[in-house]
Structure formats: structure tokens, C-alpha cells
Amino acid sequence: MNKITALIGVGALAFAATAVQAQETLRVGTEGAYPPYNYTDASGSLVGFEIELGRELAERMGTEAVFIPQDWDGIIPALLNGRYDVIMAGMSINDERRERINFTQGYVTTPAWFVAPEDSELQSAETFEEVRAALEGESIGVQVSTIHQAFLEENIPDTDIRLYDTQEQLNLDLASGRVDAGLADGPAWAPFLESADGEGFDQFGPSLTGEDFAVFGEGVGIGVRKEDEELLARLNSALCEMKADGSLAELATEWFGFDTSMRADPAICG
């Protein structure tokens, strides 16, 4: 093989590698049932804050995001089994989950809220101790396999904890009076409280955050398999860019109604 032929061959290989890279996709596992983070609209399309965020991050990484719906209670096992590359599903970063997967730096942080009918005696509870006493013997709904379930089981075990597969199912039972109260992420309650079904319901007690209860973690991040260190670095780099140029704050404000975005992690972004 002469030098010219060799150079042509090298060039062809380089072009092929570039073409393959250009076609690469970022497969994102998401629940599709947790507005405004991620949910399915009337046309059956996945929409929400994390859908737009995932697309923006993928574009900055030079690829395209493809979203794969997955029930919440199987979302980490499906990542580990290779069904998708990352999780973006309103997943809080905490030590228990870190034992199985890695996380990017957090991108948003929001408090958890208790919600009950406005005419419920629960509404008089203001401190957490008052909430715990008021909920004794009452029923409270929560989505299964969430930090909210773990919080209730650890801190309010004397209440009747009802488990739901989705936030929507919890909302329906709360609206119909089949459960006395509910616990979920604050923004996740917004669509219900702003709907006709949510009329006559309101938050009670304190907002709950990781500053007061470690179970609520360190904000919401992207879940990645432990062996995918390069992918983790690329995602963190794209998040650093979005935090620096203000686009993450703008996107969070659009979807949550206020800026829920987290500041850049200096250990990652410098």
C-alpha cells in the first residue's frame, strides 16, 4: 500500500468514526408521570422540564436525546440492565442510591409538601412535631419507592401509609377522599392544586428539605451507571455550561414558576 492509499484509508476511517459519533443517541429513562419534571401530554408525547433539559444537554454534547418511559419502581434496575444510558426522572441524590449508581451534580432542588383538604384539622399543624401528632392514625398517600415513602416510614411510622404507583393516582384518591393527606415534591403538587380537582386543597405543615432531613438528599441529579465515567463527565460539563450562561435558571423558571436551579458545584465546574 502506498502512502496516498494509506492516507485515503485513514481519512475514510476518520470520516466513518465521525459519522457514527454524529448518529450516537443519549437514551434517557424517565417516568413520564411526574409533572412538571416529566409527564405525558394529551397527544401521548413526553413533555416537561427534564425533557427539555435532556434535549439541551444532548445537543451541547453533540448528540440527540431519546426518551424511554419506565415505571418508577423499576427505573434503577432498568438503567443497570442497559435499557437506557441515564435517568432523568426527578430523582433526588442520596447515599442509598449512590450505592448503586453515580449522579451528576444537582440541577434543581425543591421542597416536599404535605397536602390535605382546606377544611381538614391537619391544616392547623404548623411545625413538624405538630404534623406528626396530627397524622397519627390518619391515612397519608405517597408514591412508592420514593424518598417521600422512606421519610414517612422513618419519621411518621404511626400513620396509615398508602402507596401509589404514580402521583396522578395519589391525586385521584386525595380528591375523592379515599386518603386523608399526601406527601410529594412541592412542584409535583402544582398541577393538582391548580386544577378543578385540587380546589379546596392546600399545603400544611413545614416544607421539608435535605437541610433538615438527610433522606431528602442533595437536589435532583442525573443517574448514571458507575462504569460510565466518561458519560458522567460529559453530562457534568454540559450542566456547568448551562449554569454559567443562565439557561438552566431560565428553563427552571419556565417550568416551575420560580428559579429552582442549583448553583454550579465548584469541585466540578471550577
N, C-alpha and C positions, 0 to 999 in steps of 0.2 A: 504494500500500500504506500503510495507516495504522499508527500506532505499535504498537497492540496486535497487529496481524497480524505486524508485523516482529519484535516480541518473541517471539511464539509460534514464528515461524520460526527465530530464533536459538536458542531453547530446544530445539527439535526437533533442530537440528544438533548442539548440545552433547550432547544425550542419545545421539544416534546415534554421535558420536565416542567417548563413554564406553563404549557398548555394544561397539563394535569393539575398543577397548582391552582391555575385560574378556575378550574372546574370544581375544586375542592369545596365542600359544604361543611358548615358547622351545624351538626344535628343537636337541637335543643329540646330537652324533655321539659314539659310544662303541664300543669294540671288542667288548665282551661276552665276552671270553675271557681276562681278566687279574685273577683273584681276588687279594685281596679288593676291589680297586678297582672292578671291574665284571665281571660274568660272567652266564651263563645258567643258571638252576636247572633241576631235573628237569622242571618244568612248561613250560619254554620261555620263562619270564619273565626279563627283565633285572633283576638284583639287585646289591647291593654298596654299598660306601662312597660312590662317586661318584653312584650312582643316587639314594640318599637325600639326598646333599648337593645334587645338581641340583634335586631337588624342593623342598627347603627354600629354596634361593636363589631359585627361580622364585616361590615363594609370597611371599617378602619383597619381590620386585619387582612383585607384583601380577599375576602371570601363571601359566601352567602349563607344566611341563616335559614334552616329548615326546621319547622316546629313539629314536635311529635307529642300528641296528647298522652297523658299517663295518669291513672288514678294515684292519688296522693300516697296511700299506704304502701304502694309498690314502687315509688319513684326512685329511691336509692338503689334497691336491688336491680331495677332495670338499667340504671346507669352502669352498675358494676358488671352486668351481663352484656354490655355493649350495645344496647338498643339505641342509645344516643350518646353524644360526646360530653354534654354538660347538662346541669339542671338550672333552670331559671323559673322558680315557682314560689316566690315569696318565702324562700327558705332561710330561716334565721341561722346564723353561725353560732354553734355552741360546741362544747367539749365532747358531748356524746356523739354528735355527728362527725366530728373531726377524727374519731377513732376509725371511721370507715372511709371517709373521703376528705379531700382538701377543699379549701374555699379561697376564692379571690378576696381582695379587700371588700369591705361592705360598700354597698352603693346607696341604700336608703335605710332609715331606721324610723319606726313608728311605734306608738304605744299600743298596748292591749286595753280593751274596754269591756266592762260589764254592761249589758243592756237588758232592760226589763220594761214592762208597761209603765207609763207615767203615773198611773193610779196605784201601782204596787207599793206595798210597805217597804220594799227593798230600796226604793228611791230615797228614803231617809238616811240610809247608810252612807257616810262620807269617808271615813278612814277605812283602811284595810281590815283592821280588827272589827269594826262595826259590820263590814261586809261579810266577814267570816261568820260572825254570830248570826246575822240575818239570814244567811243561806243555809244554816243548819236545818236539815230535814226538808229543804226545798229542792226542786229539780233544776239543774243547770245544764244546758246543751253546749257541746264543744265538738269541733271537728276531730276525728280520730287521728292518732299518730302525729299530733302536733305538740308544740311546746306548751300550748294552752291546756291540753289534756294533762301533760306532765305537771304543769303548775297546779292544777286543781287537785290532782291525786296526792301531790306532796304537801300542799298548803291548806286545802279545804276538804279533807277526806270525809268529813261528816255530812256532806251534801250528796244528793242523788245525781250522779254524773251520767248524763245521756250522751252517747257517742253517735256522730253523724259522719257519713262518707264525704259530704260536701257542705259548704257554707249555705248554699241555697236550701238544702234540706233542713238545716237548723232554722233558717229564717221562716220557712213554712210552718214548722211546728211552734215556733215562738209566736207567730202571728195568729195561729189558731188556738193558742192557749194550752197546747199539749206539753209545754215545758215552761217553767216559771221565769227563767232568765237564760242568758247566753254569754259566752266569753269568746272574743275573737280579736284580731288585729283591728285597730281603730278604722283605718281606711276601708277595710273589708266590710265594715258595718254601713258605710256611707250609702251604697246603692239601696239597701233595705230601708234605712232611716229616711231617705229622700223619696221613697216610693209610697203608693197608696196603702200597701200592706203594713208599712212601717209607721203610719200615722198613729200617734198615741204611745209611741215607744221612745225611750231616751236612755242615755248613758247614766250609770250611777256608780258611786264609789270613786276611788282614785284611778288615774291612768297608771298602767303598770309597765315598767321598762327594765332593761338589764341593769340599770344603776341600782335598783332596789332588790331585784330577784335575778340571780345568775341564770336561771333557766331560760330567760328571755334572750340571752345571748348578746351578740355584738353587732347587731344590724343584719340586714339581708345581703347575702352574697351568692355568687355563682358556684355551684358544686361541680367538682372535677375529680376524676379518678386519680389516686395518689401517684400512679406511674406516669401521668400525662403532665410532666413538669413544664415542658416547652409550651404546651397549650395554656397552662396556668399563667405563665409569664406573659404570653401574648395578650391574654384577656386583661391582666392587670395593667399592662402598658396602655391598652385602649381605654380602660377606665380612668387611668391617670390623665390621658388627653382630654376626656370628656369633663372631668372635674376641673381641669385647668382652664378650659375655654368656656366654661359656664353652660355647656349644652346639657349636662346631666341635671343641673339645677332647673333649667328651663323645662326639660321633659318631665321631671318630678312635679313641678308646679302645675303643668298642664293636666296631669292625671290625678293628682291628689288634692289640688286646690291650694296647696302651700308647698314650700320647699322642704321636702323630706330627705334630700340628698345628704350623703355623708362627706366630710372633708377628706382630702387625699391623705392616705397613710404615708407619712414621711419615710418610713422604713422601706416602702415600695416605690413611691414616686420621687423621693429625694427632696 
